[in-house]
Every structure is written in C-alpha cells, then in structure tokens.
Amino acid sequence: MLPFDISAAQNIALAEELKNDAELQTVRRELMSSDPTGERFSAVLRNTIDQLLNGEVTGRYDWAKLNKTERTHAGTLVEINLQRAFNFADGHAMDYQIAGIDVDCKYSQTFGGWMIPPEARGHLCLLVWANDYESRWSAGLFRVREEWLNRGNNRDAKLTVKAMHRDKIDWLWRNSALPENVLLHMDPCDRDAVFALNSGQQRLNELFRRVQRRRIGRNVVRTVAQQKDYMKRVRGNGGSRSALRAEGILIMGDYDSHRAVAEQLGVLPPREGEFVSVRIAARRPHHEDASYVILDGQPWVIATSDDPPEMAPPLPSHTR
C-alpha cells in the first residue's frame, strides 16, 4: 500500500514506471525469492539493534540509551549484517551487487531520514527503516533521481527523499512486524521487579513469571542474566525451567516438540532463539472449552486465575 493518498491516474502511472524499471524489478525478484515473508530480513534488524544495545554488558534495552556515535553506526551495521545474512556481493560503485546490479543500502530509525550520498544518483537504493518503539520495519527500492530529492545542507552533501516523492519507493515489505523488544514494551512495574533482584538467575525466573505467552528473544535473556552462560540459566538442571516447574510454569524453546506444545495450547510458538512461558493446570471440568495438550499422559490447559499452582509435567524431549 502506498503511504500517500494519490489519484488513481497517478497510481497507475507510477506502477507502470516501476514496472518498466528492469533493474529494479530484477532486484525485487531476487530479494523476494530469497526471503518471501521478510522473516530473515526482520531477524537481521532485530539482531542489529540488539548488537548495538549490547545488553549482556550494558544492561540496556532502550534505543534512547545509545550514544550519538552508536546511533550513527547503526546504518553501517545494518548494511554489514544484511550482506552477511544474504551473501550479497560487493558492489562496484555502491554497497552491494544484487543479481549483478549495484544497490546502495541506507537505514534510518526515523521514517524518511535516509541520507543518500551524491554518488548514488541514478542508482538503486535499498531503503530500510526499523523502529523498536513501534515494533515495525519497512524496506523498499528507490531509483535515485535529482528531482525527487531534497538538497543537502550537511558537509557530506547527503540528500533525503522529498516527502511528496516517497510514493516512488517500491516497498518490498511495509510496516511489517519487528520481533518485539519485550523489555522495552513490558509493564514498567514488572520490569522494575525483574531488575530489582540481585542475581541473574533470580531475574530470569522473575521475567518468565511476569512475561507469559509472549516471545522472549535470546537477547532479552542475555540482558536480564548479564552472564556469559545465560542460556544455561534458562534450561533445566537448576535453570528457570526447573525452578518454575513447581509453580506450574512451562518454558518452551525453539525445539519442534516445544513448538508443538505451544501450538496445542493456543500460544504463539517460539521462533529460532526464542522462549515462551505459560502457567498450566491439569484439565478439569471448568476447562471444558479450553485448548489442551497431553503431557506425561495427562491433559493440561493454560491455567486461569482460579487454578492453584501445581507441579508442571516435563516437556517432551528436544527434537528439531
């Protein structure tokens, strides 16, 4: 969907112009065939933001806590990490070659804030936007033309796309969901309760108690634990998974067997590198309409507030 309200005639003319840009269409096909859903692209953006926050060392989870130099470096990291993830060749004049065509890459945390260098005129740009506060991201292709740009006033003479010409961007993915930064978006009282605890293990236990039925990424675990062996703090044998069983809380990881449990309970299944916790209860008559899963030979449902805590069964063996 185009971001601005334009007439039907303009819409048709624009669609025809984009269709006739053979290089743009070739790059579009290559990117969409590599990542039809955008899931790989969004994972790169999530991981890049987390890389900048460096929560394991700093305890940060909020973009606003980055210093100016770090924010300036974000565009370079996005460019590098996309190239690694998609194995783009180096460009001759621009950042990449995609399907043999030079493409520049520009990222901005602010929509429309892409800084395009003068040497990109006439070339294709991959314009990328991601915002952790909105949990949204977009990426599109733009043919750089002089008449579509604001004149640059900075020392590098870099240019921005005129607002009225953002409709010339051919969106590959528009306002797609960015994997959630749970620490940023969770209830502040719950967040304070997590970080008030002294040990990394205690903090992780409290996180999985308070943030249920939501995907918790590996970086969130790393930031809360602030320990090198942070993944060990989630698993059984002394980690959160065993510590919370007595309270009826399951912590499902990205194994196929765990994902199947989540799906049968009607909970979002964890993706790669994610966890989802939920408190369960043995199925009883008042759970008649609830989704259930068979664990340890018995049906279990998501617990209601009226269900007392009871020992949760072990999760199925780990398979992928």
C-alpha positions as CSV (number, residue, x, y, z in Angstrom):
1,M,0.0,0.0,0.0
2,L,1.4,3.4,-0.9
3,P,2.0,5.7,2.1
4,F,0.3,8.8,0.5
5,D,-3.1,9.4,-1.0
6,I,-2.6,9.9,-4.7
7,S,-5.0,9.9,-7.6
8,A,-5.9,6.7,-9.4
9,A,-4.3,8.1,-12.6
10,Q,-1.0,8.9,-10.7
11,N,-1.1,5.5,-9.1
12,I,-1.4,3.7,-12.5
13,A,1.4,5.9,-14.0
14,L,3.7,5.2,-11.0
15,A,3.0,1.4,-11.2
16,E,3.8,1.5,-14.9
17,E,7.1,3.4,-14.3
18,L,8.2,1.0,-11.6
19,K,7.3,-2.0,-13.8
20,N,9.4,-0.6,-16.6
21,D,12.5,-0.2,-14.4
22,A,14.0,-3.6,-15.4
23,E,16.9,-3.4,-12.9
24,L,14.5,-2.5,-10.0
25,Q,12.3,-5.5,-10.9
26,T,15.2,-7.8,-11.2
27,V,16.5,-6.8,-7.7
28,R,12.9,-7.1,-6.3
29,R,12.5,-10.6,-7.6
30,E,15.9,-11.6,-6.2
31,L,15.2,-10.3,-2.8
32,M,11.6,-11.7,-2.6
33,S,12.8,-15.1,-3.8
34,S,15.5,-15.1,-1.0
35,D,13.1,-14.0,1.7
36,P,9.4,-14.3,0.7
37,T,8.0,-13.5,4.1
38,G,10.7,-11.0,5.2
39,E,11.4,-13.1,8.3
40,R,15.1,-13.3,7.6
41,F,15.3,-9.5,7.0
42,S,13.5,-8.7,10.2
43,A,15.7,-11.0,12.2
44,V,18.8,-9.1,10.9
45,L,17.2,-5.8,12.0
46,R,16.3,-7.2,15.4
47,N,19.8,-8.7,15.9
48,T,21.5,-5.4,14.8
49,I,19.5,-3.3,17.2
50,D,20.4,-5.8,20.0
51,Q,24.0,-5.8,18.9
52,L,24.1,-2.0,19.4
53,L,22.3,-2.2,22.8
54,N,24.9,-4.8,23.9
55,G,22.6,-5.7,26.8
56,E,24.8,-8.5,28.2
57,V,27.5,-5.9,29.1
58,T,25.4,-2.7,29.5
59,G,22.0,-3.9,30.7
60,R,20.4,-1.6,28.1
61,Y,17.2,-2.3,26.2
62,D,16.2,1.2,25.0
63,W,17.4,2.8,21.8
64,A,17.3,6.2,23.6
65,K,20.2,5.0,25.8
66,L,22.5,4.7,22.9
67,N,25.0,7.5,22.5
68,K,25.3,9.6,19.3
69,T,28.2,7.6,17.9
70,E,26.4,4.3,18.4
71,R,23.3,5.6,16.6
72,T,25.4,6.9,13.8
73,H,27.0,3.5,13.5
74,A,23.6,1.7,13.1
75,G,23.4,2.2,9.4
76,T,26.8,0.7,8.8
77,L,25.9,-2.4,11.0
78,V,22.6,-2.9,9.1
79,E,24.5,-2.8,5.8
80,I,27.1,-5.2,7.0
81,N,24.7,-7.6,8.7
82,L,22.3,-7.7,5.7
83,Q,25.3,-8.5,3.4
84,R,26.4,-11.4,5.7
85,A,22.9,-12.8,6.0
86,F,22.0,-12.7,2.3
87,N,25.6,-13.2,0.9
88,F,25.4,-10.1,-1.3
89,A,28.4,-9.5,-3.4
90,D,30.3,-6.2,-3.1
91,G,29.1,-3.5,-5.4
92,H,31.3,-1.7,-7.9
93,A,30.1,1.8,-7.1
94,M,27.5,1.1,-4.4
95,D,27.4,-1.2,-1.3
96,Y,26.1,-4.4,-2.9
97,Q,25.6,-6.2,-6.1
98,I,22.2,-8.0,-6.1
99,A,21.5,-10.1,-9.2
100,G,24.5,-8.3,-10.8
101,I,23.1,-4.8,-10.2
102,D,24.7,-2.2,-8.0
103,V,22.5,-1.3,-5.0
104,D,23.2,1.1,-2.1
105,C,21.8,0.4,1.4
106,K,20.5,3.2,3.6
107,Y,19.0,2.7,7.1
108,S,17.2,5.1,9.3
109,Q,15.4,4.8,12.7
110,T,13.3,7.8,11.6
111,F,11.0,7.1,8.6
112,G,12.1,9.3,5.7
113,G,15.5,10.0,7.3
114,W,17.6,8.1,4.8
115,M,20.8,10.1,3.9
116,I,21.6,9.4,0.3
117,P,25.1,10.4,-1.0
118,P,25.5,12.3,-4.2
119,E,27.3,9.4,-5.9
120,A,24.1,7.3,-5.6
121,R,22.3,9.5,-8.1
122,G,20.9,7.2,-10.9
123,H,21.5,4.1,-8.8
124,L,19.0,1.9,-6.9
125,C,18.9,2.3,-3.1
126,L,17.6,-0.3,-0.6
127,L,15.9,2.0,1.9
128,V,15.4,0.4,5.3
129,W,13.5,1.7,8.4
130,A,13.0,0.0,11.7
131,N,11.6,1.4,14.9
132,D,11.9,-0.5,18.2
133,Y,9.2,1.6,19.9
134,E,6.6,0.8,17.2
135,S,7.9,-2.8,16.6
136,R,7.7,-2.1,12.9
137,W,10.0,-2.1,9.9
138,S,9.9,-1.4,6.2
139,A,12.3,-1.9,3.2
140,G,11.9,-0.7,-0.3
141,L,13.7,0.0,-3.5
142,F,14.2,3.6,-4.8
143,R,15.7,4.8,-8.0
144,V,17.7,7.9,-7.0
145,R,16.7,10.9,-9.1
146,E,17.7,14.5,-8.6
147,E,14.2,15.9,-8.8
148,W,12.9,13.5,-6.1
149,L,15.5,14.6,-3.5
150,N,15.8,17.5,-1.0
151,R,19.1,19.4,-1.4
152,G,21.6,18.5,1.2
153,N,22.9,21.1,3.7
154,N,25.3,18.9,5.6
155,R,29.0,18.8,5.0
156,D,28.7,15.5,3.1
157,A,26.1,16.9,0.7
158,K,23.9,14.0,1.5
159,L,20.3,14.2,0.3
160,T,16.9,12.9,1.6
161,V,13.8,11.8,-0.3
162,K,11.2,14.6,-0.6
163,A,8.1,13.7,1.4
164,M,5.9,14.1,-1.7
165,H,8.1,11.6,-3.6
166,R,8.2,8.8,-1.1
167,D,5.5,7.3,-3.2
168,K,8.3,6.5,-5.7
169,I,9.6,3.9,-3.2
170,D,8.7,0.3,-4.3
171,W,8.0,-1.3,-1.0
172,L,9.1,-4.9,-0.6
173,W,7.9,-5.0,3.0
174,R,5.9,-2.2,4.5
175,N,5.1,-1.7,8.2
176,S,6.0,-5.4,8.9
177,A,6.2,-6.6,12.5
178,L,9.7,-6.3,14.0
179,P,10.3,-9.1,16.6
180,E,9.3,-7.4,19.9
181,N,11.8,-6.0,22.3
182,V,10.0,-7.4,25.4
183,L,12.0,-5.4,28.0
184,L,11.1,-2.2,26.2
185,H,7.4,-2.9,26.0
186,M,6.6,-4.8,29.2
187,D,4.8,-3.2,32.1
188,P,7.3,-0.8,33.8
189,C,6.3,-2.2,37.3
190,D,7.1,-5.8,36.1
191,R,10.3,-4.6,34.5
192,D,11.4,-2.9,37.7
193,A,10.6,-6.0,39.7
194,V,12.8,-8.1,37.4
195,F,15.8,-5.8,37.6
196,A,15.4,-5.2,41.4
197,L,16.7,-8.7,42.0
198,N,20.4,-9.3,42.7
199,S,21.3,-12.5,40.8
200,G,20.9,-13.2,37.1
201,Q,19.1,-16.4,37.8
202,Q,16.6,-14.7,40.1
203,R,16.0,-12.0,37.4
204,L,15.3,-14.6,34.7
205,N,12.9,-16.6,36.9
206,E,11.0,-13.4,37.6
207,L,11.0,-12.5,33.9
208,F,9.4,-15.8,32.9
209,R,6.9,-15.5,35.8
210,R,5.8,-12.0,34.7
211,V,6.1,-12.2,30.9
212,Q,3.9,-15.1,29.8
213,R,2.5,-16.1,26.4
214,R,4.9,-13.6,24.7
215,R,8.0,-14.5,22.7
216,I,11.2,-13.7,24.6
217,G,14.3,-13.5,22.5
218,R,17.7,-14.6,23.3
219,N,19.0,-11.1,23.7
220,V,16.3,-10.4,26.3
221,V,17.6,-13.4,28.3
222,R,21.2,-12.2,27.8
223,T,20.3,-8.7,29.0
224,V,18.5,-9.9,32.1
225,A,21.0,-12.5,33.1
226,Q,24.1,-10.4,32.3
227,Q,26.2,-13.6,32.5
228,K,28.3,-15.4,29.9
229,D,26.4,-18.7,30.4
230,Y,23.0,-17.0,30.1
231,M,21.4,-19.9,28.1
232,K,22.2,-22.4,30.9
233,R,20.2,-20.1,33.2
234,V,17.0,-21.0,31.2
235,R,17.3,-24.7,30.9
236,G,16.6,-27.5,33.4
237,N,19.1,-28.7,35.9
238,G,19.0,-25.6,38.0
239,G,17.8,-23.0,35.5
240,S,14.5,-21.3,35.2
241,R,12.8,-24.3,33.5
242,S,13.3,-26.5,36.6
243,A,12.9,-23.7,39.1
244,L,9.5,-22.7,37.9
245,R,8.0,-26.2,37.4
246,A,6.7,-26.2,40.9
247,E,4.6,-23.1,40.1
248,G,3.2,-24.8,37.0
249,I,5.2,-22.7,34.6
250,L,6.5,-24.3,31.3
251,I,9.2,-22.5,29.4
252,M,9.2,-23.7,25.8
253,G,12.2,-23.2,23.5
254,D,12.6,-23.3,19.7
255,Y,12.6,-27.2,19.5
256,D,9.9,-28.7,17.3
257,S,8.5,-30.6,20.3
258,H,8.2,-27.5,22.4
259,R,6.6,-25.5,19.5
260,A,4.0,-28.3,19.1
261,V,3.1,-27.9,22.8
262,A,2.7,-24.1,22.4
263,E,0.5,-24.5,19.3
264,Q,-1.7,-27.1,21.0
265,L,-2.2,-24.7,24.0
266,G,-3.0,-21.9,21.6
267,V,0.1,-19.9,22.5
268,L,2.5,-18.2,20.0
269,P,5.2,-20.8,19.3
270,P,8.8,-19.7,19.8
271,R,10.8,-19.0,16.7
272,E,14.6,-19.6,16.5
273,G,16.4,-18.3,19.5
274,E,13.1,-17.5,21.4
275,F,11.3,-18.8,24.5
276,V,7.6,-18.6,25.6
277,S,6.5,-19.3,29.2
278,V,3.0,-20.1,30.3
279,R,1.4,-21.4,33.5
280,I,-0.6,-24.6,33.0
281,A,-3.1,-26.6,35.1
282,A,-4.4,-30.2,34.9
283,R,-7.6,-30.2,32.8
284,R,-10.8,-30.2,34.9
285,P,-14.5,-29.8,34.2
286,H,-14.3,-26.0,34.2
287,H,-11.7,-26.1,31.5
288,E,-14.1,-27.8,29.1
289,D,-13.7,-25.3,26.2
290,A,-10.0,-24.7,26.6
291,S,-7.3,-25.9,24.2
292,Y,-5.2,-28.7,25.8
293,V,-2.1,-30.7,25.3
294,I,-1.3,-34.2,26.5
295,L,1.9,-34.2,28.6
296,D,3.1,-37.1,30.7
297,G,-0.2,-39.0,29.8
298,Q,-2.5,-36.3,31.1
299,P,-4.3,-33.3,29.5
300,W,-3.1,-29.8,30.5
301,V,-4.6,-26.4,29.8
302,I,-3.5,-22.8,30.3
303,A,-4.2,-22.0,34.0
304,T,-6.8,-19.5,34.9
305,S,-6.5,-17.1,37.9
306,D,-8.7,-19.6,39.9
307,D,-6.4,-22.5,39.3
308,P,-3.9,-23.1,42.2
309,P,-0.2,-23.7,41.3
310,E,0.7,-27.3,40.7
311,M,3.8,-29.1,39.6
312,A,4.0,-28.9,35.8
313,P,5.0,-32.1,33.8
314,P,8.3,-32.3,32.0
315,L,8.3,-31.0,28.4
316,P,8.9,-33.6,25.6
317,S,12.4,-34.5,24.6
318,H,14.3,-31.9,22.5
319,T,13.9,-32.5,18.8
320,R,14.2,-30.1,15.8
